[in-house]
Amino acid sequence: MAYKPQTRINEAIRSEEVRIIGPNAENMGVMKTRDALLKAREMNLDLIETSPNTNPPIAKIMDYGKFQYDEKKKAKVAKAKSHVTETKVVQVKVGTGEHDLELKAKNISKWLKEGNRIKLDLFLIGRTKYMQIDFLKERMDRVLHLITEEYKVADGPKKSPKGLTMVLEKK
């Protein structure tokens, strides 16, 4: 788990001076930390250090419970927006039958719809490694024509140790 620095509040703020943001998001200027703390106490709120690395640090006068709630909400939204793209690998051989190609194309379409990348390998063994490249590309195109989802070729057909490799992404 990643280290998350603890937010300093009230007496835990070590800086001599802080730039204060008021409860209604107004700039209250730079003042001594103890004066800012007194002002926060008058309003029955907390002094929360939001940007400790600036000079002087920025502190906000607000309720600490509301601050924690807002931070959790922001983290939840950020987590929901982040989608880890997975790379799925599909292997096809030169002699793969039409029905098997249809099944593989169906899976590729499903995975592209989910937003995953697809690494399509034309697996070559024995003498097939020395076949003409045009013939091998035509074999790969057989699978590509069966894919129903919109896609783009992220990395064109290239020779690899296993044979011929191509990477597909959602358009």
Secondary structure, DSSP 4 states (H G I P E B T S, - for coil): ----PPPPBGGG---SEEEEE-TTS-EEEEEEHHHHHHHHHHTT-EEEEEETTSSSPEEEEE-HHHHHHHHHHHHHHHHHH--PPPEEEEEEETT--HHHHHHHHHHHHHHHHHT-EEEEEEE--GGGGGS-HHHHHHHHHHHHTT--S-EEEEEEEEE-SSEEEEEEEE-
